[in-house]
Amino acid sequence: MKEKTGSKTATVGIIKTATQAADIIEKDQADLIMIARSFLDDPHLPLHFAKELSVDIPWPKQYERAK
């Protein structure tokens, strides 16, 4: 779809690790990763993904002391 239309695309479903998500983006298989179900299971998933990828992102103020 992406190749034929040039449209931005998103992907969903069973994306469990930051490495898996990053690989999809790096291979240009999608422009956006949707992690709704995993995010419901772990509301801190973006923080865990950032740690897995060694990326420093802002933490909510109330959690900064745990950083």
OpenMM code with the backbone's topology and positions (N, CA, C; nanometers):
from openmm import Vec3, app, unit

residues = "MET LYS GLU LYS THR GLY SER LYS THR ALA THR VAL GLY ILE ILE LYS THR ALA THR GLN ALA ALA ASP ILE ILE GLU LYS ASP GLN ALA ASP LEU ILE MET ILE ALA ARG SER PHE LEU ASP ASP PRO HIS LEU PRO LEU HIS PHE ALA LYS GLU LEU SER VAL ASP ILE PRO TRP PRO LYS GLN TYR GLU ARG ALA LYS".split()
positions = [
    Vec3(0.0823, -0.1183, 0.0000),
    Vec3(0.0000, 0.0000, 0.0000),
    Vec3(0.0876, 0.1259, 0.0000),
    Vec3(0.1852, 0.1265, 0.0890),
    Vec3(0.2731, 0.2420, 0.1010),
    Vec3(0.3479, 0.2679, -0.0297),
    Vec3(0.4010, 0.1621, -0.0908),
    Vec3(0.4764, 0.1769, -0.2155),
    Vec3(0.3891, 0.2265, -0.3302),
    Vec3(0.2666, 0.1762, -0.3377),
    Vec3(0.1773, 0.2098, -0.4492),
    Vec3(0.1215, 0.3516, -0.4405),
    Vec3(0.0911, 0.3985, -0.3176),
    Vec3(0.0239, 0.5271, -0.3027),
    Vec3(0.1136, 0.6389, -0.2532),
    Vec3(0.2219, 0.6024, -0.1866),
    Vec3(0.3068, 0.7045, -0.1261),
    Vec3(0.2465, 0.7600, 0.0025),
    Vec3(0.1353, 0.7014, 0.0468),
    Vec3(0.0685, 0.7465, 0.1696),
    Vec3(0.1459, 0.7031, 0.2933),
    Vec3(0.1284, 0.7787, 0.3989),
    Vec3(0.1850, 0.7397, 0.5283),
    Vec3(0.1067, 0.6191, 0.5781),
    Vec3(0.1755, 0.5258, 0.6419),
    Vec3(0.1099, 0.4050, 0.6914),
    Vec3(0.1440, 0.3812, 0.8380),
    Vec3(0.0564, 0.3085, 0.9045),
    Vec3(0.0776, 0.2686, 1.0431),
    Vec3(0.0622, 0.1177, 1.0505),
    Vec3(0.1234, 0.0590, 1.1511),
    Vec3(0.1108, -0.0838, 1.1715),
    Vec3(0.0687, -0.1111, 1.3155),
    Vec3(-0.0017, -0.2207, 1.3332),
    Vec3(-0.0508, -0.2600, 1.4653),
    Vec3(-0.0332, -0.4100, 1.4834),
    Vec3(-0.0459, -0.4558, 1.6047),
    Vec3(-0.0562, -0.5984, 1.6307),
    Vec3(0.0700, -0.6684, 1.6736),
    Vec3(0.0692, -0.7150, 1.7937),
    Vec3(0.1728, -0.7994, 1.8520),
    Vec3(0.3136, -0.7399, 1.8385),
    Vec3(0.3247, -0.6112, 1.8590),
    Vec3(0.4552, -0.5458, 1.8618),
    Vec3(0.4925, -0.5380, 2.0092),
    Vec3(0.5858, -0.6220, 2.0516),
    Vec3(0.6167, -0.6401, 2.1934),
    Vec3(0.7447, -0.5726, 2.2394),
    Vec3(0.8356, -0.5418, 2.1463),
    Vec3(0.9641, -0.4857, 2.1883),
    Vec3(0.9964, -0.3591, 2.1095),
    Vec3(1.0782, -0.2767, 2.1703),
    Vec3(1.1224, -0.1547, 2.1039),
    Vec3(1.2071, -0.1882, 1.9819),
    Vec3(1.2864, -0.2917, 1.9922),
    Vec3(1.3709, -0.3329, 1.8803),
    Vec3(1.2851, -0.3729, 1.7608),
    Vec3(1.1781, -0.4450, 1.7874),
    Vec3(1.0860, -0.4852, 1.6805),
    Vec3(1.0236, -0.3610, 1.6160),
    Vec3(0.9774, -0.2672, 1.6959),
    Vec3(0.9166, -0.1451, 1.6436),
    Vec3(1.0181, -0.0637, 1.5633),
    Vec3(1.1382, -0.0479, 1.6171),
    Vec3(1.2423, 0.0286, 1.5480),
    Vec3(1.2793, -0.0369, 1.4153),
    Vec3(1.2844, -0.1688, 1.4135),
    Vec3(1.3174, -0.2423, 1.2915),
    Vec3(1.2138, -0.2156, 1.1819),
    Vec3(1.0873, -0.2122, 1.2183),
    Vec3(0.9801, -0.1849, 1.1221),
    Vec3(0.9979, -0.0455, 1.0614),
    Vec3(1.0281, 0.0522, 1.1469),
    Vec3(1.0478, 0.1901, 1.0993),
    Vec3(1.1735, 0.1992, 1.0131),
    Vec3(1.2837, 0.1394, 1.0585),
    Vec3(1.4099, 0.1458, 0.9848),
    Vec3(1.3996, 0.0812, 0.8474),
    Vec3(1.3219, -0.0260, 0.8369),
    Vec3(1.3043, -0.0938, 0.7081),
    Vec3(1.1997, -0.0249, 0.6212),
    Vec3(1.1454, 0.0875, 0.6699),
    Vec3(1.0456, 0.1665, 0.5977),
    Vec3(0.9202, 0.0848, 0.5655),
    Vec3(0.8875, -0.0092, 0.6557),
    Vec3(0.7677, -0.0900, 0.6379),
    Vec3(0.6435, -0.0160, 0.6870),
    Vec3(0.6626, 0.0853, 0.7720),
    Vec3(0.5536, 0.1690, 0.8223),
    Vec3(0.6134, 0.3008, 0.8702),
    Vec3(0.5275, 0.4015, 0.8812),
    Vec3(0.5716, 0.5326, 0.9287),
    Vec3(0.5388, 0.5540, 1.0765),
    Vec3(0.4459, 0.4739, 1.1260),
    Vec3(0.3992, 0.4891, 1.2633),
    Vec3(0.3706, 0.3517, 1.3217),
    Vec3(0.4089, 0.3330, 1.4471),
    Vec3(0.3816, 0.2089, 1.5179),
    Vec3(0.2696, 0.2366, 1.6182),
    Vec3(0.1640, 0.1575, 1.6127),
    Vec3(0.0513, 0.1717, 1.7053),
    Vec3(0.0651, 0.0626, 1.8118),
    Vec3(0.0683, 0.1011, 1.9381),
    Vec3(0.0904, 0.0044, 2.0454),
    Vec3(-0.0222, 0.0099, 2.1494),
    Vec3(-0.1437, 0.0246, 2.1052),
    Vec3(-0.2564, 0.0469, 2.1957),
    Vec3(-0.2742, -0.0638, 2.2984),
    Vec3(-0.2855, -0.1877, 2.2569),
    Vec3(-0.3107, -0.2972, 2.3507),
    Vec3(-0.1934, -0.3137, 2.4473),
    Vec3(-0.0727, -0.3086, 2.3964),
    Vec3(0.0453, -0.3189, 2.4828),
    Vec3(0.0531, -0.2006, 2.5786),
    Vec3(0.0127, -0.0841, 2.5311),
    Vec3(0.0143, 0.0358, 2.6150),
    Vec3(-0.0879, 0.0240, 2.7280),
    Vec3(-0.2024, -0.0380, 2.7004),
    Vec3(-0.3016, -0.0610, 2.8058),
    Vec3(-0.2467, -0.1561, 2.9115),
    Vec3(-0.1708, -0.2546, 2.8691),
    Vec3(-0.1116, -0.3512, 2.9612),
    Vec3(-0.0015, -0.2865, 3.0447),
    Vec3(0.0725, -0.1921, 2.9864),
    Vec3(0.1842, -0.1276, 3.0554),
    Vec3(0.1851, 0.0208, 3.0187),
    Vec3(0.1253, 0.1063, 3.1028),
    Vec3(0.1190, 0.2488, 3.0705),
    Vec3(0.2559, 0.3171, 3.0606),
    Vec3(0.3600, 0.2495, 3.1087),
    Vec3(0.4949, 0.3058, 3.1017),
    Vec3(0.5741, 0.2485, 2.9840),
    Vec3(0.5050, 0.1868, 2.8924),
    Vec3(0.5711, 0.1222, 2.7787),
    Vec3(0.6650, 0.2158, 2.7021),
    Vec3(0.6259, 0.3402, 2.6749),
    Vec3(0.7214, 0.4284, 2.6043),
    Vec3(0.8527, 0.4468, 2.6808),
    Vec3(0.8450, 0.4522, 2.8128),
    Vec3(0.9677, 0.4645, 2.8927),
    Vec3(1.0522, 0.3373, 2.8818),
    Vec3(0.9862, 0.2223, 2.8839),
    Vec3(1.0588, 0.0955, 2.8706),
    Vec3(1.1189, 0.0811, 2.7311),
    Vec3(1.0447, 0.1208, 2.6300),
    Vec3(1.0971, 0.1158, 2.4928),
    Vec3(1.2182, 0.2079, 2.4797),
    Vec3(1.2098, 0.3282, 2.5349),
    Vec3(1.3223, 0.4223, 2.5272),
    Vec3(1.4458, 0.3651, 2.5955),
    Vec3(1.4250, 0.3028, 2.7112),
    Vec3(1.5388, 0.2421, 2.7833),
    Vec3(1.6004, 0.1304, 2.7003),
    Vec3(1.5156, 0.0462, 2.6401),
    Vec3(1.5654, -0.0644, 2.5575),
    Vec3(1.6503, -0.0137, 2.4415),
    Vec3(1.6125, 0.1024, 2.3858),
    Vec3(1.6845, 0.1589, 2.2712),
    Vec3(1.7930, 0.2589, 2.3127),
    Vec3(1.8147, 0.2728, 2.4440),
    Vec3(1.9128, 0.3687, 2.4985),
    Vec3(1.8857, 0.5104, 2.4516),
    Vec3(1.7581, 0.5480, 2.4571),
    Vec3(1.7153, 0.6828, 2.4183),
    Vec3(1.6645, 0.7534, 2.5433),
    Vec3(1.7116, 0.8762, 2.5641),
    Vec3(1.6676, 0.9533, 2.6801),
    Vec3(1.5472, 1.0376, 2.6403),
    Vec3(1.4320, 1.0094, 2.7014),
    Vec3(1.3114, 1.0871, 2.6753),
    Vec3(1.2650, 1.1486, 2.8065),
    Vec3(1.1877, 1.2563, 2.7993),
    Vec3(1.1378, 1.3171, 2.9234),
    Vec3(1.0444, 1.2215, 2.9983),
    Vec3(1.0610, 1.2156, 3.1284),
    Vec3(0.9743, 1.1355, 3.2142),
    Vec3(0.8703, 1.2283, 3.2769),
    Vec3(0.7563, 1.1765, 3.3144),
    Vec3(0.6613, 1.2587, 3.3906),
    Vec3(0.7297, 1.3086, 3.5174),
    Vec3(0.7046, 1.4334, 3.5552),
    Vec3(0.7728, 1.4932, 3.6703),
    Vec3(0.7665, 1.4058, 3.7950),
    Vec3(0.6510, 1.3446, 3.8193),
    Vec3(0.6357, 1.2659, 3.9409),
    Vec3(0.7223, 1.1402, 3.9423),
    Vec3(0.7786, 1.1015, 3.8276),
    Vec3(0.8627, 0.9819, 3.8194),
    Vec3(1.0121, 1.0129, 3.8021),
    Vec3(1.0469, 1.1390, 3.7895),
    Vec3(1.1860, 1.1750, 3.7615),
    Vec3(1.2848, 1.1236, 3.8661),
    Vec3(1.2439, 1.1168, 3.9918),
    Vec3(1.3351, 1.0686, 4.0964),
    Vec3(1.3706, 0.9223, 4.0783),
    Vec3(1.2875, 0.8476, 4.0073),
    Vec3(1.3132, 0.7040, 3.9853),
    Vec3(1.4026, 0.6804, 3.8654),
    Vec3(1.4315, 0.7834, 3.7919),
    Vec3(1.5089, 0.7703, 3.6680),
    Vec3(1.6497, 0.7241, 3.6962),
] * unit.nanometer
topology = app.Topology()
chain = topology.addChain("A")
for resn in residues:
    res = topology.addResidue(resn, chain)
    for name in ("N", "CA", "C"):
        topology.addAtom(name, app.Element.getBySymbol(name[0]), res)
